[in-house]
Amino acid sequence: MQILRKKIVLSGLKNGKINIEGFIFVSHLPPDPRGSKSLLKKCFLWERSDVPEKISTLTEKDILVLRLDLTDRSSHEAATNSVIKHFGKIDVLVNNGGRSQRSLFMDTNLDVYSAIMELNYLGTISLTKHVLKHMIERKRGKIVTVSSVMGIMGAPLASGYCASKHALQGFFNSLRTELTDYPEISIINICPGPVQSKIIQNVFTENLGRKSLPLFNGMPTDRCVRLTLVSTANDLKEAWISDHPYLAVCYLWQYAPTWAWWLMNRMGKRRIQNFKSVLWET
């Protein structure tokens, strides 16, 4: 399936792994030889903030930006209906909203874990339910969820984040089996490694409201976006999009879990030491 002239809803544009810079890159790709203005013609963005200046030149027929709080589940049905009323249909939902975590479990307030699950998991499946109802009526559509390699493995300093991504993986893999009567509805899980986006700047820490310093660099956003689009166009049920060593660890976790546990224990110990040294310095 070509992603051309499709109506696409993208959540979490401000703080998700596919951020505004990634969208700008995609929306200015060279024209398709068959005449489409861009790969994401008529892309809908669901956002908490104001319309970014970089996309303010697009016309109303090309883009709709709505403020949406994923944790306010009571607003999701109205938001979905607003998009359908404005554009007539939704071809693709990209669940991109979420926040990461940088804290040790024993130092972290349980309210943080509740907030992570509410945003990353419950908010995502709530939005999915309203959009899926529309797709079932049309008997076609794609639901793309930006999960994480942390939905494949476990890692220190991210126990709540890993739990939320494992929950998403389990939910959407189960949902796929419930949609066998609708072969034109695709469930696609994207599992990126670290990406250069604001998700790192807005991680949960031990307490709600406290921010953490980023500890590593990630894949350029435009590369993550391009590979996500390739995966979506080809209906891949699951795609791991990451640089090494994270990608290698995913394969170990899948095919040699005993080695993966040993390696993560060694890497995890060093990562915790580095994390604590940064905290002491600040």
Secondary structure, DSSP 4 states (H G I P E B T S, - for coil): ---SS--EEEE-TTTSSS-HHHHHHHHTSPPPTTS-S-TTTTEEEE-SSPPPGGGTTS-TTTEEEE---TT-GGGHHHHHHHHHHHHS--SEEEE-----B-S-GGGS-HHHHHHHIIIIIIHHHHHHHHHHHHHHHHT-EEEEEE--GGGTS--TT-HHHHHHHHHHHHHHHHHHHHTTT-TTEEEEEEEE-SBSSTTTTT-B-SSTT---------B-HHHHHHHHHHHHHTT-SEEEE--TTHHHHHHHHHH-HHHHHHHHHHHHHHHHHHHHHHHHH-
